[in-house]
Amino acid sequence: MVSTWEKPSQLSIGDDSWASAAPNLQKNLRWFYILIRFFESSSQAFLNQIIVPKIELAKELLHEGQSHLFSHWAEPGVDDEKKKNFFDQVALLNTNYPGGLATYIQNARRLLADSKSGKNPFEGFTPSVPSGEVLNFGDDNFVMLEKDGVKEARKAAFVLVAGGLGERLGYKGIKVALPCETTTGTCFLQHYIECILALQEASCKLSRDICHAEIPFVIMTSDDTHIPTLHLLESHSYFGMKPGQVKLLKQEKVACLDDNDARIASDPNDKYKIQTKPHGHGDVHALLYNSGLLNEWLDAGLKWVLFFQDTNGLLFKAIPASLGVSATKGYHVNSLAVPRKAKEAIGGITKLTHEDGRTMVINVEYNQLDPLLRANGHIDGDINCETGYSPFPGNINQLILELGPYIEELKKTHGAIAEFVNPKYKDSSKTSFKSSTRLECMMQDYPKTLPSTARVGFTVMDAWLAYAPVKNNPEDAAKVPKGNPFHSATSGEMAIYRANNLILRKTQKFYLNLELFFFFKAGVHISDPATAVFNNQEVEVWPRIVWKPKWAITFSDVKEKVKERCSVSQRSAMVINGKNIYMEELSLDGALIVNAMNEAEVKLTGSIPNKGWVLKVIDYKDSSHPEESRIRGFVIEKLEQLELNYNEPGKFYPQS
Ligand SMILES: O=c1ccn([C@@H]2O[C@H](COP(=O)(O)OP(=O)(O)O[C@H]3O[C@H](CO)[C@H](O)[C@H](O)[C@H]3O)[C@@H](O)[C@H]2O)c(=O)[nH]1
């Protein structure tokens, strides 16, 4: 709170008339003033640091119409510790909001009034479909962009926003600790770290200079996720990353509001506490700005900051090419997008043209797209077009920002992002709320304050390659309209197998051997998927093929490692855990696990039949299974497998 109050030395001791609106506070103030008199002579520092700021905060709260917060305060001497804690909390809320708590309350009043009057946040803007880069996995352009992206990766920093509790998923733990697939059990955080390390190594390899790049990795946590995230990292030795490479920045919550006058809500369980809720992933910009990391990165020669979310197991398959797009197009902002199904819970990338001629390309959040379209003459609102998809690409909230322009913008805004409020009203009079609300902000709204000269673009890729989040609990996922993605733990895992298989299928090509005058088939032949129902969701089940990022981070890596005439049956499972594992004339019908150290070169060939691993259906209500399995609706039953381990350097050609 930026105080307009007197300096401590000018404090008119004993004058508590300003607190007359809060009689219970006034009574307690007399104690403060006694303390002030007592300490004035003995410790000015104590007075200045401890007592005066509390009085300043109280005065500011009353000024902003928050006297109700003191209405239940007990007599001086009772609950004093709780009163002290109250002020500590107010001080924290004040420090953490750009402009202080008073600004927060004023902003809230303005936004609540807009919401009550039904003001259209896009007043004066007409939506249209923007044009961006559309990439086709595996073609020459894609392969070239992947190479460009890998080259740039050593100049990048990654930022994971992981402060959300995932209320829609309803999982008790932190989402980044969930396995992204259960064939290996690798959790999201491990997968992300391994991808960043693989990119780091691949990028350095492409560098002509000696390269010791260590790609910085920031994780934004919150009170809900901070300790378990730290514990997950520490208990797994940071999954191979250097601890100094990883920085956790904790976002703080903001005060909840009880009514349209932005009266701050007390915690229902403790009247001396203010109820708080998350402010949204948009906090990441202010946190980064205040951390000083951005300038450190700029000084170290970095050029890109890549933001991503907590549960998208496919994301890193899209990173190299999209970073390549940023580099070749010179984009200051590049948002990753996928074709979007109408009403799918992902924002739509939209071109907004203002009456005054201004334009911007921005995410319109999924709950705002339909009313915006209807208000602009699209009588059916958010619907699919003839392609079977919404004409507006779906924002997957993977942003690539160019560091220099990003810092320049944050110097102006200090990371503050346009906010919104979403109160749930009790009735159409819009005078009271069903439960308290708060201001929120989203990281993808960053471009809203950019000048029209900023280079803002987006990159569209197939959803099978780039996007399969885990957001919905089994019951809600089963209710998703037919044809729309489930966004569940079940679909998230199946999407990883599907993507790996489709990538392997893309390695297939026919070629003519001129000596034998015979057509040969290179690459991997993959059987068609089966369908299965888990937790009432019908999904495609492809062979459960998983590889570590060090094996392949781009399509070119995959092509290099998959040689001639391989095949994998639908019921198979394969884990490739090693950098130098190659396949040639391999025929897999069962389960194969290969673990090899970097210095071991392994060529897999021949026929491998065994009973393999099967997916056994379980009921998500069956509490005899761990929650991680129940939310998928299946467990893997390991009947038989071939496991190959190479812990010595050398060349190995295991024949089956
Ligand atoms: O206060 C918060 C709230 C969320 N998050 C993090 O932000 C990410 C996104 O949160 P949600 O998954 O709850 O986000 P939504 O599904 O509501 O929507 C967001 O993700 C979608 C794509 O997954 C769309 O892009 C959409 O436009 C965008 O707002 C998660 O990693 C979450 O942990 C925070 O760090 N702090």
The ligand as an ORCA input file, in Angstrom:
! r2SCAN-3c Opt
* xyz 0 1
  O      -2.981    -19.124     -9.890
  C      -2.592    -19.956    -10.705
  C      -3.463    -20.654    -11.562
  C      -2.944    -21.565    -12.455
  N      -1.604    -21.763    -12.503
  C      -1.028    -22.685    -13.502
  O      -1.450    -22.246    -14.770
  C      -1.625    -23.328    -15.632
  C      -2.990    -23.280    -16.283
  O      -3.994    -23.441    -15.333
  P      -5.321    -24.217    -15.719
  O      -4.911    -25.554    -16.256
  O      -6.274    -24.165    -14.599
  O      -5.816    -23.262    -16.903
  P      -7.134    -23.295    -17.745
  O      -7.418    -24.669    -18.236
  O      -8.230    -22.600    -17.052
  O      -6.760    -22.393    -19.007
  C      -5.487    -22.131    -19.514
  O      -4.957    -23.208    -20.263
  C      -5.677    -23.558    -21.451
  C      -4.821    -24.539    -22.196
  O      -4.435    -25.600    -21.405
  C      -6.001    -22.400    -22.364
  O      -4.916    -21.998    -23.054
  C      -6.522    -21.222    -21.590
  O      -6.604    -20.128    -22.489
  C      -5.629    -20.914    -20.415
  O      -6.121    -19.845    -19.609
  C      -1.382    -24.590    -14.818
  O      -0.079    -25.029    -15.086
  C      -1.521    -24.110    -13.387
  O      -0.740    -24.825    -12.461
  C      -0.748    -21.089    -11.680
  O       0.463    -21.283    -11.745
  N      -1.263    -20.211    -10.798
*
